[in-house]
Amino acid sequence: MPLIGAPAAVGFSRADPIAIWAVSDGRAGVAAQALGLAEAVARRTNAAVTSKRVALRTPWCWLPPGFIPGPLQALSLDSDPLEPPWPHLWIGCGRHSLPFSMGVREWSHGRTMVVQLQDPRINPREFDLVAPPSHDDLEGPNVWPTLGAMHRATPERIAEEAARFGPLAARPSPRIAALIGGKSKRQTISARRADLISRALIGLQEDEGGSLLVTLSRRTPDPARSVFHRSLKPKSALFFDGEGANPYFAILNAAEFIIVTADSVNMAAEAAATGKPVFILPVDGDPGKLAGFHQALYERGCARPFLGALERWTYEPLLEADRIARRLIEVLAARAA
């Protein structure tokens, strides 16, 4: 397949799709960011998206990404293969993708356009473009900051996925989604915090009526999980704890209000993609840079702090992957000219 920038490239006609690799370590939250941008590009031009999971073998995984010689030899045996033909567009996300994102520019002789998501913590000039969350405060001529993280949630995808889970939207109104995260680098949800969250959500339902639609995260600590099972599950119209098909998008579709714990950038950004009122619920620990992210959401009109009551307002859905995808297509077209 001809590569963007190669003499044989003929642009973006339907007969000549661009190849996109979304490269990550395979963790759900990280892979969703790379795939989210790849799919946003594919919605706007003829493209074939391939997801690639990569990991580094010991001892290379202990080294900083910029100090790994011959990264292809450091690829773990259970990783997906990385070999020619190289893609037109490479979208990397996460630490394990970094040495390969840096390498593919050389392997493809500069013909693959390399986009790195998140803050790579190395010089952005190692990539063609870097798209980090704005709260990371990364700057540079090839840095395109985003409000929050990339993701796969779009109004269309949310509606399509919801059809697999029956008439959640028929549950009594107001339908209140609670997206509950858990442990991160700086924050967590203790058993005591889980009790406070449960009491707040049950009190809200008692005041407002309607239905609670609750989903826990893989990161929810076991002590907190036990509290939510005991206190919140009996009061919920839907309670998802990882068993069976994931109704996450169906919940976003049916909800009229969305409450998100403050530990997760991904869940808050996905909730804001709906255009529905989003409330941020505090957890334990220091929010660090996430405080700036939440403030940016408040200023844009996507979210408000949760103060124990529901409020209605509207805003333009937050779709940062679409915004970055439009700019990427312009760059790709210029490289192919």
N, C-alpha and C positions, 0 to 999 in steps of 0.2 A: 504493500500500500504506500503510495507517495506520501511524504511527510510535508507538513507545513513548512514553507521556506525552501524546500527542495525544488530543483528546476522543473520536476514533473508535476508539481502541485498545480491544480486547476481551480482552486477555490472551494466553495461550499455548495456545489450542486448536489441534488439528491443522488446522483450516480457516484459521487465521490464523498462518502461520509468521513468526517474527521474521527479519529480514534482517540478516546479519552480513557486514561487510567486513573482511577481513584485509589490511592495507595495509603494504607494505614496499618496499624498493628491489629486491626480486627475488632478492637473493643467497640461496643455498640455506639457509645457517644462520640468516639473519635471517627469511626468509619462513616457515621451519619453526616459528619461535616464535609468530608471529602465527596461523598456521594451526593450530598445536597447541592453542592456547586456543580458537579458534573451533570446531574440531571437538569439543573437550571439551564446550563448551556445547551443540552440536548433538546430541551423544549423549544429552543429558538433557532436551531439549525440541524441539519442532518448529521447525526453523530451516533457512534457506537460506544457505549460505556462499559468498561470492565472494572470490576472491583478486585484489588490485589491486597492480600494480607501478607505483611512482611515482619520478620523478627530477626534480631542479630544473635549469633551463637556466642557462647562464652569462649574466650574472654573479651571479645570485641564489644559486647554489650556494656562492659564496664568503662569503655573509653568515651571521651567526648566525640560527638558526631564528626567534627572536622579532623579528627586524628585517627580515622579508621582507614588504613591502606587496603586497597582492593576490596571494597565493600561487597562485591558480588560473591567473593569467597567466604565472606563472613555471614552470608545469608543462612538462616537456620533451615534444617532439612524439611521442616513442615511448612515452610513459607511457600507462597505461590511463586512460580518461576518468573524471573525477570530476564528477558532475552529479546533480541530483535524479532520482527520489526518493532521499533520503538514507536510510541504513540505520538500523535500531533500535540496533544495536551496532556501533561502529567500534573495531577493535583495531589499533593502530599499533605498528610496531617499526622501530627504526633512525632515523638522523639525517634522512634524506630524507623520512620520514613526518611529522616534527614540525610543520612549518608547516601542513600539511593537517589534522593531528589538532587543532591549536589552532583552525583556521578552521571546521571542521565544526560546532562547537558554535554558532557564530554563524549559519552558513548554514542550519542546521536549526532555528534559533530555540530551541536548548536541548533539542530532542526526541531527538537522537541521543546515546546514552551513549558516552563516549569513554574507552577504556582504552589507556594507553601502557605498553608493555613496555620493559625495560631502564631504566637511569637516563637520563632525558631531559636532564639537566644544565641544566634550567631549572626554575622553581618548579613543583612538582607541582600547585599550584592551577590551572594552566592546563588541567588535564584532570579528568575526573570521578574516575578512579582511575589509579594508577600501580602496576605490579607489577614491581619490579626484583629482581635477585638480592640476597639478603641480604648478600653480601660487599661490595656497593657502599655499605652503611651509610647508605642514604637513609631519612629518617624524615618522617612527616607524618600528619595525620588521615585522608588518603585514599590512603595508601601501604600496599600489601599485599606484603611481601617474600616471595620464594620461595627455596627451596634450589636454586640452580642456575638453568638456563634452562628455559623452556617448550620443548616439542618434540612431535612427532607419534607418538612411540613409545608404544604400549600393548601389553600382552600379547596382546590379540586381533589388533591390526594386525600385530604381529610374526609371529604364527602364520599369518595369512592370506597375507602377502607371501612367507613361506618356501615355500609350496606351489609357487611359480613356479620354484624352483631345484633341484628334485629332492631326493633323500634325503641332504642334508648330515648329518642326524642319524645316518645309518648309518656315518659315518666312525669310525675307531677312537677309543675313549675313552682318556683324557680329551680332549675337544675344547676347544682353547684359542684364543679369539679375541684378535687383536691389532689394536686400532683405533689407527692411527698418523696423527697430525696433522701439524703443520709450523709454518710461520712465522706469528706473531701480533705484536702491537705490542711485546711485551716478550720474547718467547721464540722459539726456532727449533730446528731439528734440523740440526746440521752433519753433514758426512760422517763425522767421527770419532764423533759421538753415534750416527749410524745404524749404524756398525760395532759400537758397544757394545750397542745395542739388539738387533741381529741375533744377536750372540754370546750374549746373555742368553736370547733366545727359543729359539735352537737348543739351548743347554745345557739349558734347561728341558725341551724335548721329549726330549732324550736321557735325561734323568733320569726323566721321568714316562711316556714313551711317548706314544701318542695322536696327535692331529692338530693342526696349526697352521692357523688360518683367518685370513688377513691381509687387511686393506684399508688402502690409503693414502688420503690426502686430496688435494683440489685444492691445498691449501696446502703439501704436502710439497715442499721445495726440490729442484731437479734433482740436485745432488750427492748428497743423501741418498737420493733416489729410485734413483739408479744403484747405490748400495751395497745397498739393499734388493733390487733386481732381481738383483744378482750373488750376494748371500749368502743372502738369506731365501727368495726365490722357489723355488729348487730343493728346499727343505726343507718347503714348505708344501703342504698338501692342497688349499688354495684360496688364490689370490693375486689380489686385485683392484686394478687400477691405473687405473681410469677407462674402460676399454674394454668396451663392451657393457652389458648390463643390470646394474644395481647390486644386488649380493647382500647389501647391508648388513643389512637386517632378517632375511634368511635366516641370516646369520652369528650375529646376536644370538639367534635362535631355536635354532640347533643347539649353540651354545657351552655348555659347563658352567662355564667360567671366562672372565672377560673382563679383558684388560689394556689400559689406555687411557693414551696419552701425556698428560703433565700440562698441555699447552698448551690443551686444549679443554674448555670448560665443557659445551658441547652434547653431545659424545660421552660424557662421564662421566655426565651426567644421563640420557641415553638408555640407557646400560648399566645404570644403577641402576634403571631402570624394569622390568627383567627379574626382579629379586629374586635374581639370581645373584651369586656372589662377584666383586667388581670390585677390580682392583689398579691403582694409579696409578704410572706409570713416568716418572721424571724426564727432562727435556729441557734444552737449553741456555738460559741467560738467567735473569732474575729473575722469579719467579712473581708478585710483587706481591700484589694482592688475591686471586689464585687460591689462595694458600696458605691463606687463611681459608676458601675454598670447600671445599678438600680436607679441612681439619680438620673442617668441619661434616659432610662425608660420613662421615668416620671415626667421629665421635661418634654419628651416627645409625645406624651399623652397616652402611652401604651399601658401604663401600670400606675398603681397607687399603693402605699403601705396598707396592710390589713389592720383595720382599727376595730374590727368586731361587727361591722355592718356592711350591707351591700349598697353599692352605688352603681348607677347606669351612666355610661357615656360611650361615645363612639370615636374612632380614629382610623386612619388608613392602616391596613395590616402591615406589619413589619416583615418584609421579604428581602432581606439583605442578599441572599444568594442570587435572586433575580437581578438585583441592581449590579452586582459584581459581574454576573454572567453577561449582561448587555455590554459592559465595557470590555470584557475579555474577547467577545466576538469581534468587536471593532479592531482589537489588536491582532487577533488571529487573521482577520481579513487583510490587514495591512501587511502582515508577514508573508501571506500567500500571494500578494500582488506581484 
